[in-house]
Amino acid sequence: MVFVEKCKAVVVKGREKNRIPTLRCPFSFYTHCLGRLHCRQVVSLPFYTIITMAPQTEDPMNMTSVGAALGEVVASKEDTASKIVFTEEELTAMSAVKEILETKHNLDKIHLKFLAYTTIVSKNRVDEAVKKYIKFLETIAMFGLEHVESEEEMWADSNVAKQMRGSFAGTGRDNEGNQALWINSTSSIALEMEKSSVRSSTLYTLAVHADPISLREGIALVIDISRKKELDKVGNESKLQKLWQAFPLRPQAIYIAGASGTLRIFVGGLIKLASLFTKQKIIARIKFVTVDQVIGKMSKESAPVYLGGQGGGVEDVFTWTQARLAAFPVPQL
């Protein structure tokens, strides 16, 4: 989404945070705009560049030139927006996390992509990233898994494809620019399918974060229970809930869609309990909404196919996950 202010500011961003006259240009594409926007100051930051433009006192901004410049920015971004390039700060934090996991926790099998994801979602805070990685290991141990398996091991599970297609929906970004992590499970997870569920969830979650914006700025978490019928309990519901609570996530919005009044009361109680252990700002982002309301948070192109959208161009969530993960770089630590 592009916001154009009449004064002298253009913001290329999913959302506008302030009215400072700047052009925020992700991935340092400002070189396409220099000379056209009367820039007077360029400040390079690890994730984006801020260009402060000189005041337009005599002549108004030439909006045709601005449009052309933005067109070049967007065109360039299309080619490289999905490419993650780790910063020195991120690599340093990852190395520190890896060393602590190996020396203090005696881990000899560390999934480097999951490590990178956990570290960056933790805003490069080493101690926090270590705690989240260990918490995830302790949780998956309840399912008989001793470590975060390699992608080859997870893909080798013949049930992963079925679990993934039955639990998640292909989507695009919401109106705020956040990639959606869309959970749409319509059936219970049988005891013998628990490991497959863990693997499919891990692969899909990593894939959702496999672009610079989602990895560094966060995602929108959508849990659609509108199609979920009364299900027979199999005894692992609490354990599966703990699995999702253990994933390192940085949700900018959390939507629980289609919950009945009774279920809202039940989930509300769980949220109050979770507030004892989770940051209050995360709890505040949880919203009960109807399916129509959550669809209103994104374009028709981004909404899931089963709800009449185009799924963000995702034809099959399984193959999409494979492609996204293939593009997720392994950090050289």
Secondary structure, DSSP 8 states (H G I E B T S, - for coil): -EEE-SSS-EEESSS-----SEEEEETTGGGGTTTTS-EEEEEE-SSEEEEEE---SSS---HHHHHHHHHHHHHHHHHHTT-----HHHHHHHHHHHHHHHHTS------HHHHHHHHHHTTT-HHHHHHHHHHHHHHHGGGT--S---HHHHHT-TTHHHHHHHHEE---BBTTS-BEEEE---S---GGGHHHHHHHHHHHHHHHT-SHHHHHH-EEEEEE-TT-------S-HHHHHHHHHHS---EEEEEEES--HHHHHHHHHHHHHHTTTS-HHHHTTEEEE-HHHHHTTB-TTTS-GGGTS-GGG-S-HHHHHHHHHHTS-----
